[in-house]
Structure formats: C-alpha cells, structure tokens
Amino acid sequence: MSTKALTKTAVPYSEPDTLINALSKGGPVVWASCLVMGLSHILTGRFVIGLIFLAIEIGVIAYMVIPSGGLYWLSMMPSLGTVEQSEVWNDDLGIYEYVAGDNSQQILLYAVATLVLLILFVVIWRASVRGGYKSLSLKKNGQKVPTFMEDLKSLLNSNIHKLLMTPPFAMLLVFTITPLAYMMLMAFTNYSKEGNHLILFDWVGLENFISLFDNGSIIGRQFWDVLIWTLIWAFFATFLNFFLGTIMAMIIERPTTRCKGLWRTILSLTIAVPQFVSLMIISTMFKDNGAANKLLQSLGLIGQNVNLPFWTDATWARVTIIVVNIWVGIPYTVMSVTGILKNIPAEQYEAARIDGATAAQQFLYVTLPYMFFVMTPTLITSFTGNINNFNVIFLLSGGGPTYVGDTAGQTDLLVTWLYKLTVDKQQYNAAAVIGIMTFIILAFVSLVTYRNTASYKDEGAFK
C-alpha cells in the first residue's frame, strides 16, 4: 500500500460540517437538498434518516398550505380578524341563528404557534443540510457513512447530550416559549372587556405601555404604588426571615440549649401543615369580629366596641402580612441554615474569641459573611419568589383594602394585581403589560445581584 493510501486510511475526514461549508462546498447535491430535505442522506444510503427529514418537510408544507393552515393564520395576524359575529334569520325554524365571526384570540395563538413551528423547522432544515453534507464528504473521502442504527446507538454515547436535551427543550418550547410569546404580543393589543374587545381586538402598538407609565390613567396611577409595595414586601419577607431564622437556628444549636430535637420537631410540624390552611385560619382570626379582636377585648386591651383594623387599614394590613409571613417562613429558614451553621469552621470562632470579639461581633463578622457567601443564590431565589408570592397575599388579605375605582388593593403585589386584571376585570392587555414588567424587574434584579456577589466572583473564598 502506498504512503498516500496509508495517510488516507489513518487520517479521518474532519472538515467542520458547518452550514457555511455545506452551502459553499457542498455542490449541486447539497444545494438540491436545501429544497428537498433528506436528499443528500438518501443518495449516500442513509434512507431512513433521509425519509424522516423528507416526511417532516412534507408535513410542514402540508400544514402551511391547507385551508385554515399556517399561511391562513399568518395572513390573518396583521388584522387579527375583521368579521364580527352576526345574526341570520332562519325561515324554516323561525328564529335568529348566530353566525360565528373571527376570533382574534384564536388567530393570535395559532399565528404564534405557526411562527414557533417555522423556527423549529429552520433548525431541523439546518441539521438536515449539515448532516447531508457530512455524509457526502465521508463517502467522497472513502470513509464509512454511519447507518441509522449506528446513529441511534450514538444517542447513548457521543450524542447523548442530544437525547437528554431534546425532551426538555420540546417542553420548554411548547409550554414556556410559545405561551410567553403569545402573552407578550397580547400587550400590544386592546384585548379587554373595556370597549367590548374580548372577541375581536386590534393592534394598538405601545399604547398600553404608555398608559402604564401615565399617572393620569387608572392603571398608571396604581402601578408605581403596587411596584414599590411589591419591592418593600419582597425585601422584608426575604431578609427578616433570613436574619431571624438564622438567629433562631444558632440559639437551637448552642451547646447550652436542651432538647434540640424537640425544637426541630416542632418546627418540622409547622412545615408539615399545608400553608394555605394556616393562612386561611389566620385571615379569619384577624377579621374585625375575629378571634384576635375578641381576645384583645376580653383582656381589656381594647374597648368592647373597638376592632383593630388588621385588614381594613392599609398600614395595618401590610404590617400584619409581613409579621405573619415571618411566622410562616422562619421554620423553613431554620431547616435550611442549620446544616450550613455546622459547617462553619470552629477555628474562626475560636480566633474571634481570642481577639476579644463579643457574641454580636462573631455573628456580624464570622457567621453572616459565611452565610451570605453560601446562601446568596438562595436569597436571590427567595427574593424573586416573594415578588411572585401569590398565596400569602391572596389568602390573607385578598390584596385589600381596595379603594373605590381602583383595580389594585393596598396590599396587592404585581402578581395578584395581574390575577385580578385577568380573572375579575378581564383586562388582558393591561395584565400582559404588567406581566412583562414583572419579568423585566425579576430578570434585572436576579442577574445584576448575583453577578456582583462573592458567590459568583470568588468561588474559592471559603474553604
């Protein structure tokens, strides 16, 4: 065998099978496979994979061209429909029959789904062209072209990442990306009960966003108050639980504390009770004629005809919610930080005591820095979770008290306000705008905060 033949046998073909290489170097067969998916695979003997690509192309084209298919929904997307529901007299039955018109919600949803399908089709088309180019290159260089069974086996070896990532990506595409795109587009329409735009609605551009930031509008007048309260609530709900829960965990872990297991058991029992049950009971207890006011009256702390306005005064309601959330959240914090406290090196406490540090100084300069380093990602997650903490607000106060003419109560968060706008008020366009703003706030706070923490910048600081 010649040196050239040995070199050809020993060195496998390794030119990158990028789309640019495929289009520039693939030749007529690859170019034709851009129109007929799977052609390159079929010509190199990979019939099964080639027919699969071809079937996908035929299926997508069929969906696009059939009546009420993809092209129809995309053509209706600019107008979102114009035909209204009408009444037609039926002479035979002697009654008016309703004739359904266009449904803008359906048009928008199917159009978004079609766009997502086309994007997914482009990804598959790209894989088809690249795979066909690679197969042709392998055959041209005298190397073995993998069979369909070898491709399947590679999914358990070299291509296992494709096998593992495809199902979650498909779920993300169907259940997250598509609804999110649909909701975001809804923010640019007048889809609302106001003006009778629940069946037919139109594009309004940035009008809803302008209204949100306009203090003269009903929505704009309430937005900043709700946003500020949401951030205040999230801050206190996160850090009060963290600090107080950490202090309680340290008290339980002290060598002089007896019955440590009993205290942990009690805290575990409070977690075992469904949270919504506890919140509903507390909500009832703090009503005007609830158990809390009755108890205070019987103890003579307030007058017999006096009720503390736990849910009827904005300040009282907000403070009550924060206090109740502390009671609900501290057991979770204690369970979370107990293990971390045990991992703090004892030498650091010993060195602090030798230097004359008090218990408070040890907590500030030894315990807290270590806790913040370890728990910063958890605190960020908790903060964002509290911004979206629907249960505590809705089950305790229902977002109230609510003033006449307002759509948001004084204890409503952005998420509970969004719920009211959709379920109660059917102002879906305004709710979509608030949903987008909530997403932007959460993304900004989470990314900026985490990237500026020691947990992200200096992973090896604590060892």
N, C-alpha and C positions, 0 to 999 in steps of 0.2 A: 504493500500500500504506500502511496506517495506521501510526502510530507504535507502536501496541500490537503489530501484526503484525511490524514490524521488530525490536522488542525480543524477541519470542518466537523469531524466527528466529536472532538474533545470540547470544542467551544460552542455551547448552545447559543441559539439566537436570543438576543436580549435587547433589541431596539425598543424603546418605550412605545407602547401601543396607545399613545395619546390621540385625541380626536384630531388635533392639528396634523400629526404624522399620517393618520389614516386618510384624511382628505387630500393632503399634498402628495403622498407617496403611494396611496393605495391603488391607483389606476382605475380603469373602467368598471371592474367588478365591484370594488368598494363604493364607487360613485353610484352605481346602479342599486347597491344595497341600501343607499340612503333613501331611495324611493321604495324599494321592495325589501322590507326588513327581513333579515334571515337569509338573503340570497347568498352572501359570502359563506355562511355556515353550511348551507346545503351543497354548494359546489365543492366544499372541502370534505364532504362526507359526514358532517355533523347534522344529520337530517332532523333529529328530534328537537334540538335546541333551535334550529332554523325554523322549523314549523311552528314552534311555540312563539317565536318573535313574529312570524307572519300572521299567526292567528290573533295576536294582540293588536297588530296594525289593522287587520280587517275588522276586528271588533270595535276599535275606536272609531274608524271611519264610518262603520255602520251606525254607531250611536250618534255621530255628528250629523249624518245626512237624513236619518229617518224623520218622519213628521213628529213634531214635539220632541226633537232630539237636541243635541248640543248646540248646533247652529241656530236653531229656533230660539233657545233661551238666551244665547249671546246677542242675537239680533234684538231681542226684547229688552235687554239690560239698559240701553241708553234712555228708554222712555219709561221703563217699569210698568208698562201696560197703560192702555187708554180706554178700553171698553168697560163701561160700568154695568153692574147688574141691572136687568130690566124686567119689566112685567109684560107678558104677552097673553092676550085673551084667547082662551081655548073655547071655540064654538061648541065642540062636541060635549065637553064637560061643563061648560057654562061657568068657568072660573078663570081667574088670572093665574098664570104659571110664571114662576121666576126663572129667568134665563141667566145662568152664571156668566159674569164678565171676567176680566183679567184679575188676577190676584198678584199684587206686587210682591208680597212676601214670598210666594212660591217662585216667582220669576227670579228674584234676587238670590234665593237659596240655590236654585238649580243652576243659575249662571255661575255662581261662585264654585259650586261643585264641579261644573264643567271646566272652569279655569284651572282648578286644582288637578283634575284628571289630565288636562293637556300638559301641565307642568310635569306630572308624573310620567306621561307618555314621552316627553322630550328626554327625561332621564333614562328611560328604557331604550329609546332610539339611540341615544349616545352609547349606551352599553352594547347595543347590537352592532353598531358601526365599529367600535373599538374591538369587540370580540371577533368580528368577521375579518378585520384587518390582521389581527394577531394570528388567526387560523391560516389565512392565506400566506402570511410571512413564514410561518412554521413549515407549511407544505413546500413553499418555494425553496427554503433552505434545507430541505430533505429531512426535517425533523418530524417526530410523531405528533399528529394532531390528536388531542385528548378526545376520548369518546364521551357520550352522555353519561354513562355510568361512572367514568372517571371524574367527570365534573361533579356528580352527586357525592362521590367519596371525598372530594376535596373540600366539601362543605363541612366535613368533620375534622379537617386537618388545616391546610393552608388558608382556606377560605371560611373558616369557622366564624370569623367576625361578621361575614355577610349573613350567615344563618342566624346568628344571635341578634343582630341589629335589625333585620328586616321586619319581624313581628312588632317590636315596639315602635319602629318608625311608621309602620302602617297604622297602628293605633293612634299615634301622635297626629298623623295626617288626617285621619277620619274624625277623631273625637276632640282634637285641640285646634289644629291649624285651620281647618275648614270652618268650624263654628266661630273661631276668633276673627277670621277674615269677614265672615258674614256680619258679625256684631259690629266690627269697625266700619264697614260700609253703611250699616244702618244709621250710624251717627251723622251721615251726610244726607239724610232724607228727612221728610216730615212725617215719619211713621208714628202716629199718635192718635189718641182718641180726640184730642182737640182739633177741631176743624173736620172731624169725621174722615180721617185718613188711615183707618185700620185695614181697609181692603185695597184701595188704590192710594198710593203715595208717590211722591216725586222727589227728585234730587234737589237739594237746596244748598249745596256747597258747604261753606264754612259758617252758615247762619247759626247753627246750633252751638258751635264753639264760641262765636261772638256773643250769643245770648248768655252763655255760661259765665263769661267774664264781664258782662254788663250789669252793674249794680242796679240799674233801673228795671231789669226783668225779674220775675218771680224766682226763677231758678238761680240767676246770678246773685240776687240779694242773699240767698241762703247758702250758696256754695262755699264762700270763704269761712263762714261761721262753722259749717259742718266740717270743712277741711281742718281748721285749727283745732276743733274739739277732737277730731279723729287722731291727730298727731299727739295732742296732750294725753288723751286716753291711752294710746299705744305706749307712750313713754312711761307713764306711771304704772300701767299694767305690767310692763316688762321689767322695769328696774326695781320697783318696790317688791315685787315677788322674788326677784333675784337676791336683793340685799337681805330682806327679811328671811327668806328661805335659807340663805347661806348661814346667817346668824343662828337660826334655829338648829340647823344641821350641826354647827360647831358646838352648840350647847349640848345636844344629844351625844356627840362624840367625845365630850370631855371625860377624862378618867374618873372624875368625881360623880358623874351622872349615873344614877342607878336605873335599872330596868330599861336599858336601851332598847331591847327587843320589844318591850311593851309599847314604847312610844312609836317605834317604827310600825308596829302592827296597827295602832290607832290611825296613823297617817295612811296606811295602806287601805284601811276600811273606808276612809273618806273618799279615796280614789275609786274604790270598787262601786260606790253608789253612783248610778248614772247622773251625769252633771245636769241634764235638763230637769230631772226630778228635783234636785236640790234648788235649782234656780227658780222653778215654778213655785215651790213651797216658800222660798224667801220672798218672792214677789208678792204672794198673798199675805205673808206676815207683815209686810211693811206698807200695806194699803192704809187708807185713812181710818178704817174701822178694824184694822188687822190686829194680830196678836201683839205686835211690838208696841203700838199706841195704847192698847188696853193694859198691857203690863206696866207701862210708864204711868198711866192714870191710876192704877191700883196701888202703885208705890208712892203716889203723891208727888212725883217729879214734874208732872204737867197737870193742868186743870182737867176736870171731868169732861168738859166740852171742848177741849183743845186736842187737836191732832197734829203731830209733826208732819210737814208736807214732804215725805220721803219721795213720792213720785209726782207731786203736783207743782213743785218749785224746781226750776232748772238747776240751781246750785246744789240744793239738797239731793236731787236725783243723781247728779254727776258724782258727788262725793260718795253717796251710798253705793253706786255701782262700782267705784274704784275699791271701796272697802270690802264689798262682797267678793270682788274678784281676787283680792288678796287672800281672803279666807279659802276660796276655791283653789287658787293656784299654788299656795305655799307647799302643800304636800307633794306636788309634782316636783317642785324645785328641790325640796329636801332629798327626795329619792334620787334626783339627778346629780346633785353635788356631793352626796355622801362618799361615793367612791373616789371622786376627784380629791376631796379633802384628805383621804387616807394616803393618796399618792404624793402629797407634798412632802419633800424630804424633811425629816425631823432635824437634820443638821441646820437648816435655815432658821428654824425657831430657836434652836439652842444658841446659835450665833447671835440672834437678835436679843435673847435674854441676857447673854454675857455683855452685850453692848448697852444694857440698861433699858431696852425697849419695853414699854408697857404693853398690856394686852391689846389696847386700841391701836398702838403703833404697829404691833405684829400683824394685826388684821389689815391695816392700811398698806403696809409696805411688804408684807410677805404673802398673806393669803389672797388679797384682792388681785395683785398683779398676776399671780399664777392662775387664779380662777378666770380672769379676763382673757388670758392667753389661750386657755383651753376651751372656754365656753363662748368666745366671741361669735363663731358661726352659729351656735345655738341661740345666742341672744338676738342675732340678726333675724334668724328664722322666727323666733318668738315675737319680735317686734312687728315683722310683716304679717305674722299670723294674727296678732292683736288688731292690726289695722282692718283685717277682714274677719274679726271675731263677731260673727253674726249672733251666735247663741246667747252670749251673756247679755248683750243689749236688748235683743228682741224678747227674750224670755223674762227679763227683769222689768224693764220699763216700757217695752214696746216702742222705744225711741222717743217717748213723750217726756215732758209735756209738749204738746203741739199747739201753737198759736193759730188763731183763725186765719185762713187764707194761705197758710204755709203747707208745703208738701213734706217738709222735713221737721222732725221734732227736735227738741233741745238736746237730747242725748243720742240722736241718730248718728251713726257713722256713715261713711260714704257707701258701704256695702248694704246697710239696712235702708238707707235712702234709695239706693238703686232698686232694692226689692220693692219698696213702696211705689216707686215710679212705674215699675213694670206690672206688678200684680194688682195694686189698688188703683193707680191713676192711668195705667195703660199709655204712658208717655215713653214709648220705647226709644225714640230718638234721643231724648234727654238722658235716659238711662244708659244708652250706648256711649254717649259723650263722657258721662261720669265714670263708666267702666274703663274707658281709655285713659282718663286722667288718673284713676286709681292705679292702673298698670304702670303708667309712666312714673308716678311717685314711688311705687314699690321698687321698680327696677332701678331708679336713680339712687334711692336710699341704700338698697342692698349692695349694689355694685360699688358705689363710692365708699361706703363704710367698710366693707370687707377688704377692699384693695388697700386701705390705709391702716389696717390693723397689723399688729405684730404677728398674729397667726398666719397672715399671708406673706408678710415681708421677711420674717425671720423665723422659719420653722424650727431651727435648731437652738433657739434661745434657751429653752428649758429642757434639760435632760436629766 
